[in-house]
Amino acid sequence: MLVFVSSKAGEAQLLKTSGNLFRSLYTFGDSFVDPGNNDYIETPARSNFPPYGRDFVNHMPTGRFSNGRLFPDFLAYYLGVENYQRPYLDPMLNIDEALTANAIPMSKQLEYFKQYKAKLEKKMGKKKAEEQIKKALFYINAGSDDFAFTYFGDGSGQTIRQKTYKLPDYEQFLLQLMQQFIQGLSEQGARKIAVNGLPPLGCIPVGITLLPRNSKTTSPRRNCLDYVNKVARDFNLLLQNELNAMHSNLSKLGTQITYIDFEQPLLDVIQNPDTYGLHKILEPFSKNFLGTPESLKFDLRLAMA
């Protein structure tokens, strides 16, 4: 999924704690951050019906796989973008609006960004467009679908990926794709890149419902799947090592790469819901446990230091 959220100079109220931190936000990733591009492509994965969107603006489904806003929506809010993100494939968009594209291969997302950059250069000139991209935040959330759906599947048997790859080989395959994508963004002028680690995939409802339960478990409770969470945790360590190596190589160009840990914060919310005023976290169709914008606020100055 690809998201471009551009703030208009002089109009946006930027992140309160940061001063003039970023001029624009560009988000790339999978269905975990899709604002509705699935409505515009051929795919069986749809979220344009209730209960999706029940806590969103006007209580309407938008193609987000969520009851409400997604993390990039909150991130854009704190960066001062007034409108929530909209799908890049929405034919009603123009170059000044929030742009996004999802359920699309990362290589295709990079091509979409190149097209967007060309449009930006045509509108404001090459120098100003390059300056905007240089001062933008590039947020990447990828890999969740690759494990949760493509690799683990529905638990009914071996998936194509499981038949093709041993787990370590599949991890290296995904890391190589991430490396190529980040390299491509850097070549297009990206200088501030934040990469999201995998969430605790063993705690998402589809996994708990369809995949085999933890061994030696007799409790009827819908517990997180420890063996799936271990895969996410191990991959996150590999991802951090890869990002550190890339940061060292690309820093000479001025490119900064930061890892965002989603695993431990979300596990804390799931394991200690009362602390956050939340209940029934693991029940089907429970409210989005990500909470309010305040609960997601973090200091991007430290992340990009």
PEGI-V277843 format. One record per run of one state. SS is the DSSP state (H for helix, E for strand, L for the rest). FROM is the first residue (numbers start at 0). LEN is the number of residues. Records with the same first field share a line. If there is no record, write none. Layout:
# PEGI-V277843
SS->FROM-LEN ; FROM-LEN
This chain:
# PEGI-V277843
L->0-1 ; 6-17 ; 29-1 ; 33-3 ; 40-16 ; 59-11 ; 79-19 ; 101-4 ; 124-1 ; 134-2 ; 141-2 ; 151-8 ; 164-2 ; 187-4 ; 196-4 ; 203-1 ; 210-15 ; 253-2 ; 260-2 ; 271-1 ; 276-16 ; 296-3 ; 303-2
E->1-5 ; 23-6 ; 98-3 ; 136-5 ; 191-5 ; 255-5
H->30-3 ; 36-4 ; 56-3 ; 70-9 ; 105-19 ; 125-9 ; 143-8 ; 159-5 ; 166-21 ; 200-3 ; 204-6 ; 225-28 ; 262-9 ; 272-4 ; 292-4 ; 299-4
